[in-house]
Amino acid sequence: MDTIDFPFRCMGCGAELQGVAVSGACPQCEYPVADMLRAVSVDPASGTVDDDVECLRCGYSLRGRPVSGRCRDCDGDVHALLPRNELRCADPTWLQGVRRGIRGLMLLTAAFFVEWLIWEAVWRISADPPTAYHVGRYGVLILLNLPWLAAVFAVTRPEPILRVSARSQRARQTVRFSAIPAVLLAVWADWNIVSAIWTRGIAQVADADFGDRVGQVVTCSVLGACLGAVAFGAILVWLRQLAVRAVRPGLRDWLSGLLILVVVGSVFDVGNWILWASHERPSWHFWCCSQILGPARSLVGLLVLGMCSRMLTIAIRWQDQNTLANTP
């Protein structure tokens, strides 16, 4: 095959490449045409599908079919029914950076979950944990929030090559605009709790209304929980876009489910804080739902982030094996 004789858009800029030489590059972004054909499992020399990929319409194997031909089963155009794994053509450095950010989020999610387990264990063992434990616990939360912000920025790094939909751009901007104040509010709330417990002791803080500090803590916690949910939700939307472009429908559905779980869990978290601010204990079912949804978010989040990391690892390995000729 000497030229592209079927409708085919550049994976870098979206330009139409029909009529462009296979040995050439996109006239707009200069991305090699041969590399884009390999990314959709097409042999540039013969113009046939050289991998066991399934037709997007009927699931029939397209191996050996000419890309300009038709599917044997559903009679659809092969070029339109090939899975377009666009992440294979992404900048390798960018992919590795996003994967590091996702792994950082996995590590921090696991750390928050372990902190919750320790907190629950201490409360089961002792109904009145010492002041030092409470100070240490909220101090750890302060320290965990800062690297979370760094991981968020790593996950939402701008792409140097692939075109990005307006929805994805809005998701990344939402992450960056909400993650910073969310972390600052969480740190401020935890610092207020630490300073109050340190100066007055846990018993006095628990038994007495310590004035404006309660309002500060509750206000910061509610706002921080809302902004944190928005930031993490935007991350999930962004990762969902990556799953769509990597042709991972199962992972896309998992990300959608986790997004719903995050929203519902955040509603219960905010409700609990508001009830505490009104000096009323949350009702047992409200409290139980919050306690169940919190660990569920962490465990499902670890699973889904692990799937995202594997998705990027597959794209990176494909690039290493095929040694892309050019990275604009």
Buried (B, 14 or more C-beta within 10 A) or exposed (E): BEBBBBEBBBBBBEBBBEEBEBEBBBEEBEBBBBBBBBBBBBBBEEBBBBBEBBBBBEEBBBEEBBBBBBBBEEEBBBBBBBBBBBBBBBBEEBBBBBBBBBBBBBBBBBBBBEBBEEBEEBEEEEEEBEBEBBBEBBBBBBEBBEBBBEBBBBBBBEBEBBBBEEEBBEBBEBBBBBBBBBBBBBBBBBBBBBEBBBEBBBEEBEEEEBEEBBEBBBBBBBBBBBBBBBBBBBBBBBBBBBBBBBBBEEBBEBBBEBBEBBBBBBBBBBBBBBBBBEEEEBEEEBBEBBBEBBBBBBEBBBEBBEBBBBBBEBBBEBBEEEEBEEBE
